[in-house]
Amino acid sequence: MTKPKVLISDKMDPQAAQIFRERGCEVDEITGLKPDQLKEIIGKYDGLAIRSATKVTKEIIDAATNLKVIGRAGIGVDNVDIPYASAKGIVVMNTPFGNSITTAEHAIALMFALARQLPEADASTQAGKWEKNRFMGVEVTGKTLGLIGAGNIGSIVASRALGLKMKVVAFDPFLTPERAIEMGVEKADLDTLLAKADFITLHTPLTDQTRNILSAENLAKTKKGVRIINCARGGLIDEAALKAGLDSGHIGGAALDVFQTEPATDSPLFGTPNFISTPHLGASTSEAQVNVALQVAEQLSDYLLSGGVTNALNMPSLSAEEAPKLKPYMALAEKLGSLVGQLSRDVIPRISIHSEGAAAELNQKPIVSAVLAGFLRTQTDTVNMVNAPFLARERGIEVREIKTEREGDYSTLIRVSVKTSQGERSVAGTLFGNGAPRLVELFGIKVEADLDGTMLYIANVDAPGFIGGVGGILGEAKINIGTFHLGRREAGGEAILLLSVDETVPQTLVDKICALPNVHRVCPLKF
């Protein structure tokens, strides 16, 4: 088996390359590449490990003909075209937890620096002044910290603030009341937070919803003298409005580790009283640099070697431990999706995936993605589990996910239903004891069959002599039948025949079978 090949294109702790090699990957460390140089070599790699310097653009992705996964050692992935990578079937991962403590601690450090005017007091003292009365700070004990974003980093900041005997008010649309109680914070809307907070710290990604969340209008709603800290992303604060608030005295201080434009070598905020800036140091500790490098190497190795998916931004997570258990279910799901796709003659507006019994207890996202990949593979040869949900949305297909934990006729079952002009039509399959996928129902007719290799689907009326007619046509053409699977609704009623054959059946023979009495439809299948 050929070893997966990985390129590390940004400076990273050397332990990352060591992990790749120990896990069984080939790895090249080539940093400082210009875009044209990266385009020239990226085609031979299965994985790409980056930090913030490498820009993975549409042009780079187009040149990455073998690339399966991109791993960002860090949180922000602004330097990766994620939608285009998704469309090309490339998994994009980051390491959101490797520098969480480091970033949270930096926010707390900046809060203290603002509260006690430490940078200005240091500069004044080292200039030979002794301005003890000039620097009158404030205590943080008993003050209210407004937390915008209560995810991983935000929750760590909240924990540290509570340890400092602060009150914490949090605004986060995804924060549940139960989680707020667990964290020990007050859940509030944004206006309430702005009115209550003595300090505000931001810990949210930059999206269309969060861009300029501290706009001029919202900054005006804050308590006079509020101090603001941003170690998250540039663009969350209107920097011009922030300067105006500092100049007017409404804002008591601000500390930014991130800016709308970086590197921030020239900003109107520079030199403003009560303003502190650092050059995006949130993740800059030796511990964090090692952690994110190790994590990205582990995550990429897991994906390339075992199919495990951790911290992916465009694919459901699937641990290395889950992958072997889910593998047979995903194989079944993909075959069922493929069967439906090959037999569909209409535009399909909706697909429903219903898991029963043991299947319902598993991570459903990979099963859903496998169904969509199988279904869409009949329409495009570039689909995989990564881009299948993206392509389904692009085609306007509604996807429904249903779970029933009770067992029916089978201890585990996956049913795939599609909406057609004739109504809902479904196929269902199970896993036998050896983990082999098995079809057990086709359009409401009980039929057991392996979905494998080259097959023929024949819909007909149950009548004597039909099987002999089909066998005779194939026998005359020297096409060997491997397996023979029959099902019918009732004697003399609608029936289905699934044949596995040793070679592709030419269209002339398909037409000949279709011309037999009582045959409604013949469709070649490939699995």
VEXVEXLUM-553344 format. One line per 5 residues: number of its first residue (from 1); for each residue x, y, z of C-alpha. Coordinates in steps of 0.2 Angstrom, whole numbers, m for minus. Layout:
NUM	X/Y/Z; ... $
end
This chain:
1	0/0/0; 7/17/m5; 10/29/10; 0/45/10; 11/60/6 $
6	9/76/16; 17/93/13; 20/105/27; 21/122/19; 22/134/34 $
11	35/134/48; 29/122/62; 36/113/77; 47/99/70; 37/86/81 $
16	23/87/68; 34/80/54; 40/66/66; 22/61/70; 17/60/52 $
21	32/48/49; 29/38/64; 11/36/59; 15/30/42; 15/45/31 $
26	28/52/19; 31/71/23; 40/85/15; 44/101/24; 45/115/11 $
31	41/132/18; 41/150/11; 34/144/m6; 27/157/m18; 10/153/m25 $
36	17/148/m42; 29/137/m33; 16/129/m23; 5/126/m38; 19/116/m46 $
41	21/103/m33; 4/102/m24; m3/89/m36; 8/75/m29; 2/77/m11 $
46	m13/69/m2; m12/81/13; m7/99/16; m3/106/33; m2/125/35 $
51	m2/139/47; m7/157/42; 6/160/28; 0/148/15; m15/155/5 $
56	m25/140/m2; m34/149/m16; m45/142/m30; m30/141/m41; m20/131/m28 $
61	m35/119/m26; m37/117/m45; m19/111/m45; m21/100/m30; m27/85/m41 $
66	m24/72/m27; m27/82/m12; m39/75/1; m37/85/17; m30/102/22 $
71	m25/105/40; m23/122/48; m13/122/64; m23/135/73; m41/142/73 $
76	m43/154/59; m45/147/41; m47/164/32; m32/158/21; m42/143/14 $
81	m56/144/1; m67/132/11; m82/133/m1; m71/128/m16; m62/115/m6 $
86	m79/107/m1; m84/108/m20; m69/98/m24; m71/85/m10; m57/91/1 $
91	m59/90/19; m53/106/29; m48/104/47; m42/116/60; m36/114/78 $
96	m48/125/88; m42/119/105; m23/119/104; m22/137/108; m38/140/118 $
101	m29/143/135; m16/154/127; m28/165/119; m39/166/134; m25/170/145 $
106	m20/184/133; m37/192/135; m36/191/153; m18/199/153; m25/213/142 $
111	m39/216/154; m27/218/168; m16/229/157; m31/240/154; m37/240/172 $
116	m20/246/178; m13/256/163; 2/245/163; 10/249/146; 9/268/149 $
121	15/267/167; 30/256/161; 34/269/147; 33/283/159; 43/275/173 $
126	57/270/160; 57/288/154; 63/293/171; 47/300/177; 38/295/193 $
131	20/299/190; 12/289/204; m3/300/204; m6/299/185; m10/281/184 $
136	m26/278/194; m32/261/189; m48/251/193; m50/234/202; m58/220/192 $
141	m65/211/208; m84/214/208; m84/221/190; m95/214/176; m87/206/162 $
146	m97/205/146; m93/190/136; m97/191/117; m95/173/112; m96/159/125 $
151	m88/144/115; m72/136/119; m61/151/122; m75/161/129; m79/148/142 $
156	m61/148/148; m61/167/150; m77/166/159; m69/153/171; m54/164/174 $
161	m65/179/177; m76/170/189; m60/165/199; m56/184/200; m73/187/208 $
166	m80/195/193; m98/194/187; m100/187/169; m114/191/157; m113/181/141 $
171	m121/184/124; m120/169/112; m135/164/101; m129/146/103; m128/146/122 $
176	m141/136/130; m148/140/147; m142/124/154; m124/128/148; m125/145/155 $
181	m129/138/172; m115/125/171; m103/140/166; m109/151/180; m113/165/169 $
186	m129/175/165; m136/173/148; m142/189/140; m146/198/124; m133/210/117 $
191	m141/226/122; m142/220/140; m124/215/140; m119/232/133; m128/241/146 $
196	m121/230/161; m103/227/156; m88/236/164; m77/226/153; m81/218/136 $
201	m71/204/128; m75/196/111; m73/177/107; m83/174/91; m78/170/73 $
206	m80/183/60; m96/180/50; m109/191/41; m118/191/57; m104/196/69 $
211	m95/208/57; m94/225/66; m105/218/81; m97/232/91; m103/245/78 $
216	m104/264/82; m122/261/87; m118/247/99; m103/256/106; m115/270/110 $
221	m125/258/121; m111/254/132; m108/260/150; m98/275/151; m80/270/155 $
226	m81/253/148; m65/244/143; m65/233/127; m53/218/123; m53/209/107 $
231	m42/194/104; m53/185/92; m54/192/74; m51/209/66; m67/216/59 $
236	m78/213/75; m76/231/80; m79/247/70; m61/253/73; m66/271/68 $
241	m80/271/80; m69/264/93; m56/278/91; m70/291/92; m76/283/108 $
246	m59/283/116; m56/301/111; m73/307/118; m70/297/134; m85/287/133 $
251	m74/271/131; m62/270/146; m49/259/136; m47/247/123; m35/233/119 $
256	m34/224/102; m23/209/98; m32/208/81; m36/221/67; m47/223/52 $
261	m31/224/41; m16/214/46; m1/217/48; m7/233/56; 8/244/53 $
266	m2/260/52; m19/262/62; m28/278/67; m29/270/84; m10/270/87 $
271	m6/284/99; m23/285/106; m24/287/125; m29/272/134; m27/261/119 $
276	m16/245/120; m11/234/105; m2/218/102; 3/210/85; m9/195/85 $
281	m1/186/100; m16/177/106; m9/160/101; 10/165/103; 16/154/117 $
286	28/140/115; 15/128/122; 2/133/110; 14/132/95; 18/114/100 $
291	0/109/103; m7/115/87; 7/107/77; 5/90/86; m14/91/84 $
296	m14/95/65; m2/81/62; m13/68/72; m29/74/63; m22/73/46 $
301	m14/56/49; m30/49/56; m40/55/41; m27/49/28; m24/32/37 $
306	m40/27/45; m54/39/39; m55/48/56; m62/66/55; m58/78/69 $
311	m62/97/69; m67/97/51; m76/113/45; m84/105/30; m88/87/35 $
316	m96/78/50; m83/73/64; m79/54/64; m66/48/77; m53/35/72 $
321	m62/24/85; m79/27/76; m73/24/58; m71/5/59; m89/3/67 $
326	m97/15/54; m88/9/39; m100/m6/35; m115/6/38; m107/19/26 $
331	m104/6/13; m123/0/15; m129/18/14; m118/22/m1; m125/7/m11 $
336	m143/11/m6; m140/29/m12; m132/23/m28; m147/11/m31; m160/25/m29 $
341	m149/36/m40; m147/24/m54; m166/19/m54; m172/37/m53; m180/44/m69 $
346	m186/60/m61; m178/76/m54; m178/72/m35; m182/86/m24; m181/77/m8 $
351	m171/62/0; m175/55/17; m163/44/26; m171/33/40; m160/23/52 $
356	m168/10/63; m162/m1/77; m143/m1/79; m140/10/65; m150/24/74 $
361	m137/24/88; m123/29/77; m117/46/71; m129/49/57; m120/63/48 $
366	m107/51/39; m122/39/35; m131/54/27; m116/60/18; m113/42/11 $
371	m131/41/4; m129/57/m4; m112/52/m12; m119/36/m19; m135/45/m26 $
376	m125/59/m34; m112/48/m41; m124/44/m55; m124/62/m60; m106/67/m57 $
381	m89/58/m56; m81/71/m44; m93/68/m29; m87/61/m12; m93/61/6 $
386	m85/79/8; m94/88/m6; m110/77/m7; m120/88/5; m113/104/m4 $
391	m118/97/m21; m136/92/m14; m139/109/m8; m133/116/m25; m145/105/m34 $
396	m159/111/m22; m162/93/m14; m170/94/3; m162/81/14; m171/73/29 $
401	m164/63/43; m175/51/53; m170/40/68; m180/26/76; m171/17/89 $
406	m183/3/91; m180/m13/81; m192/m18/67; m190/m34/57; m171/m32/57 $
411	m160/m27/72; m152/m13/60; m159/m5/45; m156/10/34; m170/16/22 $
416	m168/28/9; m184/37/2; m185/49/m13; m199/60/m18; m204/57/m36 $
421	m218/62/m47; m226/45/m43; m225/48/m24; m212/42/m11; m201/27/m17 $
426	m189/19/m5; m176/5/m4; m170/m3/12; m155/m13/18; m147/m21/33 $
431	m130/m28/38; m128/m47/40; m118/m55/54; m102/m53/44; m105/m34/41 $
436	m109/m37/23; m122/m25/16; m138/m33/10; m153/m26/1; m170/m32/9 $
441	m183/m21/1; m185/m12/m16; m200/0/m19; m210/m9/m6; m206/m27/m12 $
446	m197/m39/m1; m181/m44/m10; m164/m50/m3; m149/m46/m14; m131/m41/m13 $
451	m128/m25/m22; m111/m28/m30; m103/m27/m47; m113/m27/m63; m132/m30/m61 $
456	m148/m29/m70; m164/m23/m63; m180/m29/m71; m198/m24/m66; m211/m35/m73 $
461	m228/m44/m70; m226/m60/m61; m230/m73/m74; m224/m91/m80; m210/m92/m92 $
466	m203/m75/m88; m187/m81/m80; m183/m93/m94; m185/m79/m107; m172/m68/m98 $
471	m160/m83/m95; m162/m88/m113; m157/m70/m120; m142/m69/m108; m137/m87/m112 $
476	m137/m85/m131; m126/m69/m128; m114/m79/m117; m117/m68/m102; m115/m78/m86 $
481	m128/m75/m72; m119/m74/m55; m134/m72/m43; m153/m72/m46; m165/m62/m34 $
486	m184/m62/m35; m197/m52/m26; m216/m49/m29; m230/m40/m21; m242/m55/m24 $
491	m244/m70/m36; m248/m63/m53; m244/m45/m47; m229/m33/m48; m212/m42/m47 $
496	m194/m37/m47; m179/m47/m53; m161/m42/m49; m147/m51/m58; m129/m50/m55 $
501	m119/m54/m71; m101/m56/m75; m100/m43/m88; m109/m27/m94; m125/m30/m103 $
506	m125/m21/m120; m140/m9/m124; m146/m21/m138; m149/m35/m125; m157/m23/m113 $
511	m169/m18/m127; m172/m37/m131; m176/m41/m113; m187/m25/m112; m197/m32/m127 $
516	m202/m48/m118; m220/m50/m113; m225/m42/m96; m208/m33/m94; m211/m14/m88 $
521	m193/m9/m86; m175/m15/m88; m161/m5/m80; m142/m9/m79; m134/m6/m62 $
526	m116/m4/m57; m109/m5/m39 $
end
